[in-house]
Amino acid sequence: MSLLVVGLSHRSAPVSVLERAALSVDAQAKLLQDTVAAEPAAEAAVLATCNRIELYADVDKFHAGVAELSTLLAQHSGVGLEELTPYLYVHYEDRAVHHFFSVACGLDSMVVGEGQILGQIKDALARAQELHTAGKLLNDLFQQALRVGKRAHSETGIDRAGQSLVTFGLEQLAAREPVEAWAKGKRALVIGAGSMSSLAAATLARAGVAEVVVANRTLERALRLAEILTESGTGVTARAVPMDDVAEELTRADVAVSCTGATGLVLTADAVAEAVAGRLPAAGRRAADVPAQATSAPADQAARPAAGDDGCPVDLSELSAARGFSVAGDAAVAGMDAATLEQHGAWVDNAPAERRTPADPQADAEAIAALVAAARVTGRLPERRRAPGPSASAGAARTAVLALLDLAMPRDIDAAVHRLEGVRLVDIESLAEASADAPMADDVEKVRGIVSDEVAAFGAAQRAAHITPTVVALRTMAADVVAGEIARLEGRLPGLEDKQRAEITQTVRRVVDKLLHAPTVRVKQLASEPGGTGYADALRTLFDLDPQTVAEVSRADHLNNENDDPNRGRA
């Protein structure tokens, strides 16, 4: 067994990197095909969720496999290898199995113990099977991982520790208020009709919302989901609309959940601002809460008319008019890309003294240079959320006229929405921050014990399976020797009666079986132990077995397994 996994997740990389590295369904298929076409890999499967991207492969060389899989991940994600490498992790053989089983049990999830990962593993296996990139090792691994995950949920209380990402997100929107009380009577808009969106719609219906509107690019899927919700017995009113109606539906919605496979934004800050404009008190919307256009500043912005005071190329008028730019104003540049920051930095560098704060001009220049460097690495500066103080606790959820939950990767909703008055946004980044402080359940230790036991069992089974073709080849060789000796005996004693001949043949076979029984049973036991893979080589050497014969036995055994059960390994 030479299982290798190379990946990145919310534990190793910031959400901004995960967002940029997200793989579409087509990109996943191409990645799998290119992986098995590469020299070190014989099998491949990719697990891509909203908070992880992992490439699993059966490789014959560790270092070459790591290099090839890392390069392929970079190529297909569109993130440069040098930029991606610091965030990658690598697991090999038993450590790779341990990592995968932990993932299947929800121990490595953003919300510990969540069960959605099992469906995502099942989908990943089905995709690899459909593309014929999953062989015996990955089929066995993924099927076992599904069983381990189910065992963890059935034998422990890990479900009490974890919840779905949807439920966790809704709890964050509701703040300290129970989700059922917060959701009761609300109008909900669900954008997308995939597994995550369907779960969100069902969760909202059970929580007591009055209406669920489903919008999807394929209207038939939205209609089907709306029909299921209507027949669910929750009493919710459900209807489907095309994606073109999202803007209109958003003006009536109290809560919206988005999880699509779109590569661009589904809801821009401007669209959300328009949706809530008529629902806010006239004096309740502050200029500082409107997202700066810098979050999507065009490359030629420096050539356009000045957007801010004193000729600033960036629309930060409410900040620059008051005190210019200083380190204290970093909230205003959140979301900018590197090019826009450089334009703003040049303006600050040439600013007259009276336009500055008492802060050190050199410190300003260094701060902007550091921000530019950060933006180049992450694509753009992360949005600064409002600090969760007294004003943003339970009252924040009640005063927001529109609550948004973005579960997509890359994001569906513009992060600049965080600065809109009357809007509360929870996305993958804020969920990651919130889950970092989530308490661990007592049952987590039990699940870890299950994982350790299952890893040992899987490794033993794989090592035992590795020596089985050699044992079969040895017994086949012994049977051929017996057949040859019986044929020679018949030539020398042609007058033997059938009964005598049968008795002699049976006796010789029993002698051979008894001589081989103890060694073959013992070698299987030894091979199943850690470090026991060398026993197959020793057996081939001692009995001078032809490696080609062993390989043919292995292939025949694999074909027989498939013929006995055509659906073997199907997710």
C-alpha positions in Angstrom: 0.0 0.0 0.0 1.4 3.4 -1.0 -1.4 5.8 -0.2 -0.5 9.5 -0.5 -2.7 12.5 0.2 -1.8 16.1 -0.6 -4.2 18.8 0.3 -5.1 22.0 2.1 -8.0 22.8 4.5 -9.3 25.4 6.9 -6.7 24.2 9.4 -3.8 24.8 7.1 -4.8 27.8 4.9 -6.8 31.0 5.2 -10.2 31.1 3.7 -9.0 33.5 1.0 -6.6 30.9 -0.3 -9.2 28.1 -0.1 -11.6 30.3 -2.0 -9.1 30.9 -4.8 -8.1 27.2 -4.9 -11.6 25.9 -5.1 -12.2 23.4 -7.9 -15.2 23.2 -10.1 -16.7 19.8 -11.0 -15.0 20.0 -14.4 -11.7 20.9 -12.9 -11.9 18.0 -10.5 -12.5 15.6 -13.4 -9.5 16.9 -15.3 -7.4 16.8 -12.2 -8.2 13.1 -11.7 -7.5 12.2 -15.3 -4.2 14.1 -15.2 -3.2 12.4 -11.9 -3.6 8.9 -13.1 -1.9 9.8 -16.4 1.2 10.9 -14.4 3.9 8.4 -13.8 3.9 8.0 -10.0 0.1 7.5 -9.6 -2.0 4.4 -10.4 -5.3 5.6 -8.8 -6.7 8.9 -7.8 -9.7 10.5 -6.0 -10.3 14.1 -5.0 -12.3 15.3 -2.0 -13.3 18.9 -2.5 -15.7 20.6 0.0 -16.3 24.1 1.2 -13.3 23.9 3.6 -10.9 21.4 2.1 -9.3 20.2 -1.1 -7.5 16.9 -0.9 -6.0 14.7 -3.7 -5.7 11.0 -2.8 -3.5 8.7 -4.9 -1.8 5.3 -4.9 1.8 6.1 -5.8 4.9 4.0 -6.3 7.3 6.7 -5.2 6.9 9.1 -2.3 8.9 12.1 -3.2 8.0 12.0 -6.9 4.4 11.5 -5.9 4.4 14.6 -3.6 6.0 16.7 -6.2 3.6 15.6 -8.9 0.4 15.9 -6.9 1.4 19.3 -5.5 2.1 20.5 -9.1 -1.2 19.2 -10.4 -3.2 20.8 -7.5 -1.6 24.1 -8.3 -2.2 23.8 -12.0 -5.9 23.0 -11.7 -6.6 25.3 -8.8 -5.1 28.3 -10.6 -3.0 29.2 -7.5 0.7 29.3 -8.2 2.8 26.4 -6.7 5.1 28.7 -4.8 2.1 30.4 -3.2 0.2 27.2 -2.6 3.0 25.1 -1.1 3.2 26.7 2.4 -0.5 25.8 2.9 -0.2 22.1 1.7 0.0 19.1 4.0 1.1 15.6 3.1 0.2 12.3 4.7 1.5 8.9 3.6 0.5 5.3 4.1 -0.9 4.6 7.6 -0.9 8.4 8.4 -2.9 9.1 5.3 -5.5 6.4 6.3 -5.6 7.9 9.9 -6.2 11.4 8.4 -8.9 10.2 6.1 -10.8 8.2 8.7 -10.6 11.3 11.0 -12.1 13.4 8.2 -14.9 10.8 7.7 -15.8 11.0 11.4 -16.0 14.8 11.4 -12.9 15.2 13.7 -11.2 17.4 11.1 -14.3 19.4 10.1 -14.8 23.1 10.7 -17.7 22.0 12.9 -16.4 19.0 14.8 -18.6 16.0 14.4 -20.7 17.2 11.5 -22.1 14.4 9.3 -22.3 16.1 5.9 -18.7 14.9 5.2 -20.0 11.4 4.7 -22.1 12.4 1.8 -19.2 14.4 0.3 -16.9 11.3 0.6 -19.6 9.2 -1.1 -19.8 11.7 -4.0 -16.0 11.8 -4.3 -15.9 8.0 -4.6 -18.7 8.0 -7.1 -16.9 10.6 -9.2 -13.6 8.6 -9.2 -15.5 5.4 -10.1 -17.3 7.1 -12.9 -14.0 8.3 -14.4 -12.4 5.0 -13.7 -9.6 6.5 -11.6 -10.4 4.6 -8.4 -8.9 1.1 -8.2 -8.8 -1.5 -5.5 -6.9 0.6 -2.9 -9.1 3.7 -3.1 -12.3 1.7 -3.4 -11.4 -0.2 -0.3 -10.3 3.0 1.5 -13.3 5.1 0.7 -15.8 2.3 1.5 -14.1 1.6 4.8 -14.0 5.4 5.6 -17.8 5.5 5.1 -18.2 2.6 7.5 -15.9 4.1 10.1 -17.8 7.4 9.9 -21.2 5.7 10.4 -19.8 3.6 13.2 -18.5 6.8 15.0 -21.9 8.4 14.8 -23.8 5.3 15.9 -21.5 4.2 18.7 -20.7 7.6 20.3 -22.4 10.8 21.0 -20.3 12.7 18.5 -23.5 14.1 17.0 -23.9 16.1 20.2 -20.6 17.8 19.6 -21.1 18.5 16.0 -23.8 19.8 13.7 -24.1 20.5 10.1 -22.5 23.6 8.7 -26.0 24.9 7.9 -27.2 24.6 11.5 -24.0 26.2 12.8 -24.4 29.0 10.4 -28.0 29.6 11.3 -27.0 29.6 15.0 -24.4 32.3 14.2 -27.1 34.4 12.5 -29.5 34.0 15.4 -26.7 34.9 17.9 -27.9 34.0 21.4 -31.5 33.5 20.4 -32.7 29.9 19.7 -32.8 29.2 15.9 -36.5 28.2 16.1 -37.5 31.4 17.8 -35.4 33.5 15.4 -36.6 31.8 12.3 -40.3 31.6 13.2 -42.5 33.3 10.5 -39.6 34.5 8.4 -39.4 34.5 4.6 -36.4 32.6 3.4 -34.6 32.6 0.0 -32.4 29.7 -0.8 -30.1 30.1 -3.8 -29.0 26.8 -5.3 -30.6 23.4 -5.3 -27.6 21.1 -4.5 -27.0 19.0 -1.4 -26.0 21.9 0.8 -28.8 24.2 -0.4 -31.3 21.4 0.0 -30.2 20.8 3.6 -30.4 24.5 4.3 -34.0 24.6 2.9 -35.0 21.6 4.9 -33.4 23.0 8.1 -35.2 26.3 7.7 -38.5 24.6 7.1 -38.1 22.5 10.3 -37.1 25.7 12.2 -40.5 27.3 11.4 -40.0 29.8 8.6 -43.2 30.7 6.9 -42.0 30.6 3.3 -39.0 29.1 1.4 -38.2 30.4 -2.1 -35.7 28.3 -4.1 -33.8 29.9 -6.9 -31.6 27.8 -9.2 -30.1 28.0 -12.7 -31.9 24.8 -13.6 -35.5 25.6 -12.7 -36.5 21.9 -12.8 -34.3 21.2 -9.8 -35.6 24.2 -7.9 -39.2 23.0 -8.6 -38.3 19.5 -7.3 -36.9 20.9 -4.1 -39.9 23.1 -3.6 -42.2 20.1 -4.1 -40.3 18.1 -1.5 -40.5 20.9 1.0 -44.2 21.3 0.5 -44.7 17.6 1.1 -42.4 17.5 4.1 -45.2 18.0 6.6 -43.6 21.1 8.2 -46.4 23.4 6.9 -44.0 25.6 5.1 -45.0 27.3 1.8 -42.4 26.6 -0.9 -42.0 27.8 -4.4 -39.3 27.9 -7.1 -38.1 30.9 -9.2 -35.4 31.3 -11.9 -32.1 32.9 -11.0 -33.2 36.1 -12.8 -35.7 36.7 -10.0 -33.2 36.6 -7.1 -32.9 40.4 -6.9 -36.6 40.9 -6.6 -37.0 38.0 -4.1 -34.2 39.5 -2.0 -36.2 42.6 -1.4 -38.9 40.5 0.4 -36.6 38.0 2.1 -35.7 38.1 5.8 -33.0 35.4 5.5 -31.1 34.2 2.4 -28.8 31.2 2.1 -26.6 30.8 -0.9 -24.5 27.8 -1.9 -23.9 27.5 -5.7 -21.1 26.3 -7.9 -20.7 29.7 -9.5 -17.2 31.0 -10.1 -18.2 34.7 -9.6 -20.4 36.6 -7.1 -24.1 35.7 -7.0 -24.9 38.6 -4.7 -22.9 41.8 -5.0 -22.8 44.5 -2.3 -24.7 46.8 -4.6 -27.5 44.3 -5.1 -27.8 43.7 -1.4 -27.8 47.4 -0.7 -30.6 47.9 -3.1 -32.6 45.0 -1.6 -32.6 46.6 1.9 -32.6 50.3 0.9 -36.4 50.6 1.2 -36.5 48.6 4.4 -34.3 50.8 6.5 -35.2 54.0 8.4 -34.0 57.1 6.5 -31.5 58.0 9.2 -30.4 54.5 9.8 -28.0 54.2 6.9 -24.6 55.8 7.5 -22.3 56.6 4.6 -19.5 54.7 6.3 -21.5 51.5 6.1 -21.8 51.6 2.3 -19.1 49.4 0.8 -16.3 51.3 -0.9 -16.0 50.8 -4.6 -12.4 49.8 -4.0 -13.5 46.2 -3.4 -14.0 45.9 -7.1 -11.8 48.7 -8.4 -10.9 48.5 -12.1 -7.3 48.5 -13.2 -7.6 51.9 -14.9 -9.0 53.6 -11.8 -6.0 55.9 -11.5 -6.9 57.5 -14.9 -10.5 58.2 -13.9 -11.7 61.4 -12.2 -10.8 61.6 -8.5 -13.3 59.6 -6.4 -12.3 60.9 -3.0 -11.3 64.2 -1.5 -8.1 65.9 -2.4 -7.6 63.8 -5.5 -7.5 60.4 -3.8 -7.9 57.7 -6.5 -9.8 55.5 -4.0 -13.3 56.4 -2.7 -12.3 56.8 1.0 -13.7 60.4 1.3 -15.3 59.9 4.6 -11.9 58.8 6.0 -9.5 61.0 4.1 -11.5 64.2 4.7 -11.4 63.6 8.4 -7.8 62.5 9.0 -6.1 61.2 5.8 -4.8 57.7 5.9 -3.0 56.2 8.9 -2.7 52.7 10.5 -5.9 53.5 12.4 -7.7 53.6 9.0 -7.0 50.1 8.0 -10.7 49.1 8.3 -11.4 51.3 5.3 -9.0 49.5 3.0 -10.2 46.0 3.8 -11.1 44.2 0.7 -8.8 46.1 -1.6 -6.6 44.4 -4.1 -2.8 45.1 -4.4 -3.1 47.4 -7.4 -5.7 49.6 -5.7 -3.6 49.8 -2.5 -0.6 50.9 -4.5 -2.6 53.7 -6.0 -3.7 54.8 -2.6 -0.2 54.4 -1.3 1.2 56.7 -3.9 -1.5 59.3 -3.1 -0.6 59.1 0.6 3.1 59.3 -0.1 2.6 62.6 -2.0 0.1 64.1 0.4 0.8 67.5 1.9 1.5 67.6 5.6 -1.8 69.4 6.5 -3.7 66.4 5.1 -2.1 63.9 7.4 -2.7 62.8 10.9 0.1 63.3 13.5 1.2 59.7 12.7 4.7 59.2 11.3 4.6 59.5 7.4 7.2 56.8 7.2 5.1 54.5 9.3 2.2 55.2 7.0 4.3 54.2 3.9 5.5 51.0 5.6 2.0 50.0 6.7 0.7 50.4 3.1 3.7 48.5 1.7 2.9 45.6 4.2 -0.8 45.7 3.2 0.2 45.5 -0.5 2.3 42.5 0.2 -0.5 40.8 2.0 -2.9 41.6 -0.8 -0.6 40.0 -3.3 -0.5 36.8 -1.3 -4.2 36.5 -0.5 -5.6 38.2 -3.6 -7.2 41.0 -1.5 -7.2 42.1 2.1 -9.7 40.2 4.2 -12.8 42.1 5.3 -12.9 43.4 8.8 -16.0 42.2 10.6 -17.6 44.4 13.2 -16.3 43.4 16.6 -18.7 41.1 18.4 -19.2 43.5 21.3 -22.4 44.3 23.2 -23.9 46.0 20.1 -23.3 42.9 18.0 -24.6 40.2 20.3 -28.2 39.1 20.5 -29.6 42.4 19.4 -27.7 42.4 16.1 -29.5 39.4 14.8 -32.9 41.0 15.7 -32.2 44.4 14.2 -30.9 43.2 10.9 -33.6 43.4 8.2 -31.7 40.8 6.1 -29.6 37.9 7.3 -27.3 36.2 4.8 -25.6 32.8 5.1 -22.9 32.1 2.4 -21.8 28.5 2.4 -20.2 28.5 -1.0 -16.5 28.2 -1.9 -15.6 30.4 -3.6 -18.0 32.8 -2.0 -21.3 33.6 -3.5 -21.9 36.9 -1.6 -19.6 39.9 -1.7 -17.7 40.2 1.6 -18.2 44.0 1.5 -21.8 43.3 2.6 -20.4 43.1 6.2 -20.3 47.0 6.0 -24.0 47.4 5.1 -26.3 48.8 7.7 -29.2 46.4 8.5 -27.5 43.4 7.0 -25.9 40.5 8.8 -23.6 38.2 6.9 -22.2 34.9 8.0 -19.8 33.2 5.6 -17.2 30.4 5.6 -14.5 32.8 7.0 -16.6 34.0 10.0 -17.7 30.4 10.6 -14.1 29.3 10.8 -13.4 32.1 13.4 -16.5 31.1 15.4 -15.7 27.3 15.3 -12.2 27.9 16.7 -13.7 28.4 20.1 -16.4 25.7 19.9 -16.2 23.3 22.8 -15.1 19.7 22.2 -17.5 16.9 23.2 -16.4 14.1 25.6 -17.2 11.6 22.9 -14.4 13.0 20.6 -11.9 10.8 22.5 -14.0 7.7 21.9 -14.1 8.5 18.2 -10.4 8.9 18.1 -10.1 5.4 19.6 -12.4 4.1 16.9 -10.3 5.7 14.3 -7.1 4.2 15.7 -8.6 0.7 15.8 -10.0 1.0 12.3 -6.7 2.3 10.9 -4.9 -0.8 12.4 -7.5 -3.1 11.0 -7.4 -1.5 7.5 -3.6 -1.7 7.4 -3.6 -5.3 8.5 -6.2 -6.2 5.8 -4.2 -4.4 3.1 -0.9 -6.1 4.1 -2.6 -9.5 4.2 -4.2 -8.9 0.8 -0.7 -7.9 -0.5 0.7 -11.4 0.3 -2.4 -13.4 -0.8 -1.4 -13.6 -4.5 2.0 -14.9 -3.5 0.5 -17.6 -1.3 -2.0 -18.5 -4.1 0.9 -18.7 -6.6 2.8 -21.0 -4.2 -0.1 -23.4 -3.9 -0.6 -23.3 -7.6 3.0 -24.3 -8.1 2.6 -27.1 -5.6 -0.5 -28.4 -7.3 1.4 -28.4 -10.6 4.2 -30.4 -9.0 1.7 -33.0 -7.7 0.1 -33.3 -11.1 3.4 -33.8 -12.8 4.5 -36.5 -10.3 1.2 -38.3 -10.7 1.5 -38.2 -14.5 5.1 -39.6 -14.2 3.8 -42.4 -11.8 1.1 -43.4 -14.4 3.8 -43.7 -17.0 5.9 -46.0 -14.8 3.0 -48.0 -13.4 0.3 -48.1 -16.2 -1.4 -51.1 -14.6 -2.7 -49.2 -11.6 -6.4 -49.5 -10.9 -8.4 -46.3 -10.8 -9.1 -46.7 -7.0 -5.3 -47.1 -6.3 -4.4 -44.2 -8.5 -7.0 -42.0 -6.8 -5.7 -43.0 -3.3 -2.1 -42.2 -4.2 -3.1 -38.9 -5.7 -5.1 -37.9 -2.6 -2.2 -39.0 -0.4 0.4 -36.9 -2.2 -1.9 -33.8 -2.1 -2.5 -34.2 1.6 1.2 -34.3 2.2 1.8 -31.2 0.2 -1.1 -29.4 1.9 0.2 -30.3 5.4 3.7 -29.1 4.6 2.4 -25.7 3.2 -0.4 -25.1 5.7 1.7 -23.8 8.7 4.1 -21.7 6.7 1.3 -20.0 4.6 -0.9 -19.3 7.7 2.1 -17.9 9.6 3.3 -15.8 6.7 -0.2 -14.2 6.4 -0.1 -13.4 10.1 3.3 -11.9 9.9 2.5 -9.9 6.7 -0.5 -8.3 8.4 1.7 -6.8 11.1 3.4 -3.4 10.6 6.6 -3.8 8.5 5.4 -7.2 7.3 5.3 -6.3 3.6 8.7 -7.9 3.0 7.4 -11.5 3.7 5.9 -11.7 0.3 9.3 -11.0 -1.3 10.9 -13.6 1.0 8.3 -16.2 0.0 8.9 -15.6 -3.7 12.6 -15.8 -3.2 12.6 -19.0 -1.1 10.3 -20.9 -3.5 11.7 -19.3 -6.7 8.2 -18.1 -7.7 7.9 -16.2 -11.0 6.9 -12.6 -10.3 4.8 -12.6 -13.5 2.8 -15.6 -12.2 2.1 -13.7 -9.0 1.0 -10.6 -10.9 -1.3 -12.8 -13.1 -2.9 -14.3 -10.0 -3.4 -10.9 -8.6 -5.1 -9.7 -11.7 -7.3 -12.8 -11.9 -8.3 -12.4 -8.3 -9.3 -8.7 -9.0 -11.4 -9.7 -12.1 -13.1 -12.5 -10.2 -14.1 -10.1 -7.4 -15.6 -7.7 -10.0 -17.4 -10.5 -11.7 -18.8 -11.9 -8.5 -20.2 -8.5 -7.5 -20.6 -6.0 -10.4 -21.4 -3.3 -7.9 -18.4 -3.9 -5.7 -17.1 -0.6 -4.4 -19.9 1.5 -5.9 -20.7 4.5 -3.7 
